[in-house]
Amino acid sequence: MKVEDFLAHAIQLESEAATRFGQLADAMATNGNEQVSKLFRRLSDYSRLHLSDAKARSGFRELPELRRDEFVWPDLESPESAAIWGADPFIGREEALNIALQAELAGLDYYQSVHDTTDDPETKILAKEFVEEERDHVSELRKWIAAHTAGDKLPSEP
């Protein structure tokens, strides 16, 4: 995968992840589930940071303009789009954490797959950086899940 294709995919992936997590955060806030709303909002913010990074790295490049059906994903949606059923107003923290973890793991797997299969040295370097970022998100979510399982507050909670 050429670096321009990688960045186009990363921008789309992170944009969709930020939007989906934001939608889930809004749905939770509307339905009074503030704790889960804050979790999804934080994940949306992480995706926006990653999106900004991808856009900054593509600033001087000419990226392909791909239609939605031209993106190559392992499944129907971009890998990090959290399950839309996460907008269920009665979703609990445990279920929300698991939805978030599955989305972040899918993003990690996608970037790792690009890293492992590309012959382009520049793409390999960028993909490795994105893998490390996603690993951090997965690690943080696993800490949140461990805290929840132990009955503690999530690390992000006051």
LINRA-V751111 format. One record per pair of residues at least 24 apart in sequence whose C-alpha atoms are under 6 Angstrom apart, sorted by the first residue. I is the first residue (numbers start at 0). J is the second residue. D is the distance in Angstrom with one decimal. If there is no record, write none. Layout:
BEGIN
i={I/I}
j={J/J}
d={D/D}
END
This chain:
BEGIN
i={0/2/3/10/10/12/13/13/16/16/17/17/17/23/26/27/30/35/78/78/79/79/79/103/107}
j={117/122/62/50/53/77/46/50/79/80/43/46/47/86/86/88/88/92/105/106/103/105/106/137/133}
d={5.4/4.7/5.1/5.6/5.9/5.4/5.3/5.2/5.4/4.7/4.2/5.0/5.7/5.1/5.6/5.9/5.5/5.8/5.1/5.2/5.8/5.7/4.8/6.0/5.2}
END
